[in-house]
């Protein structure tokens, strides 16, 4: 993508525009409500959430949505490979 915003599909001032929002999502909560982030830098697809019960980065902010919504939203992004949508 030409810009970070084009890659993330979020406004420059949005938390969703930060790399860690998608590539290092919060995956667990430990003592004293400390959120632990994934350190794999791998994007967690909606299907991984459905199959493996790994928290989906999209749904961490869009709490009123589902993995089906995330899949459909990403399918409309022209710069996203189809395998990422699954």
C-alpha positions as CSV (number, residue, x, y, z in Angstrom):
1,X,0.0,0.0,0.0
2,X,1.1,3.5,-0.6
3,X,0.4,4.7,2.9
4,X,0.0,3.2,6.3
5,X,-3.6,4.3,6.2
6,X,-4.2,2.5,2.9
7,X,-2.7,-0.7,4.5
8,X,-4.6,-0.6,7.7
9,X,-7.9,0.9,6.4
10,X,-8.0,3.1,9.5
11,X,-7.5,6.8,9.9
12,X,-4.0,8.1,10.8
13,X,-5.1,9.0,14.3
14,X,-6.9,5.8,15.0
15,X,-5.6,3.0,17.3
16,X,-6.3,0.6,14.4
17,X,-3.7,2.4,12.3
18,X,-0.9,1.3,14.7
19,X,1.1,-1.8,13.6
20,X,0.6,-3.5,16.9
21,X,-3.2,-3.3,16.6
22,X,-3.2,-6.0,14.0
23,X,0.2,-7.7,14.2
24,X,0.6,-7.9,18.0
25,X,-3.0,-8.1,19.3
26,X,-3.7,-8.6,23.0
27,X,-4.1,-12.4,23.4
28,X,-4.3,-13.0,27.2
29,X,-4.8,-11.3,30.5
30,X,-2.6,-12.0,33.4
31,X,-2.3,-10.8,37.0
32,X,-3.7,-7.4,37.7
33,X,-5.4,-7.1,34.4
34,X,-2.2,-6.8,32.4
35,X,-2.8,-7.6,28.8
36,X,-0.2,-9.7,27.1
37,X,0.4,-9.2,23.3
38,X,1.3,-11.7,20.7
39,X,4.9,-11.4,19.6
40,X,4.7,-13.4,16.4
41,X,3.8,-10.4,14.2
42,X,1.5,-12.7,12.3
43,X,-1.9,-11.4,11.4
44,X,-4.7,-13.5,13.1
45,X,-7.3,-14.2,10.5
46,X,-11.0,-14.5,11.3
47,X,-10.9,-18.2,10.5
48,X,-8.0,-18.7,13.0
49,X,-10.2,-17.0,15.6
50,X,-13.1,-19.3,14.8
51,X,-11.1,-22.5,14.6
52,X,-8.4,-21.9,17.3
53,X,-10.2,-19.5,19.6
54,X,-7.3,-17.0,19.3
55,X,-8.6,-13.4,19.9
56,X,-9.1,-11.5,16.6
57,X,-7.4,-8.1,16.4
58,X,-10.4,-6.6,14.5
59,X,-12.8,-7.6,17.2
60,X,-10.7,-6.1,20.0
61,X,-11.8,-2.6,18.9
62,X,-15.0,-3.5,17.0
63,X,-16.5,-5.3,20.0
64,X,-20.0,-5.2,18.5
65,X,-18.9,-7.1,15.4
66,X,-18.3,-10.8,14.5
67,X,-15.6,-12.7,12.6
68,X,-18.0,-13.0,9.7
69,X,-18.1,-9.2,9.6
70,X,-14.3,-9.0,9.7
71,X,-14.0,-11.5,6.9
72,X,-16.5,-9.6,4.8
73,X,-14.9,-6.2,5.5
74,X,-11.4,-7.5,4.5
75,X,-12.8,-9.1,1.4
76,X,-13.7,-5.6,0.2
77,X,-10.2,-4.3,0.6
78,X,-8.5,-4.4,-2.9
79,X,-4.9,-4.7,-1.4
80,X,-5.6,-7.8,0.7
81,X,-4.8,-11.3,-0.6
82,X,-7.8,-13.6,-0.5
83,X,-6.1,-16.1,1.7
84,X,-5.9,-13.5,4.5
85,X,-9.7,-13.1,4.5
86,X,-10.4,-16.7,5.2
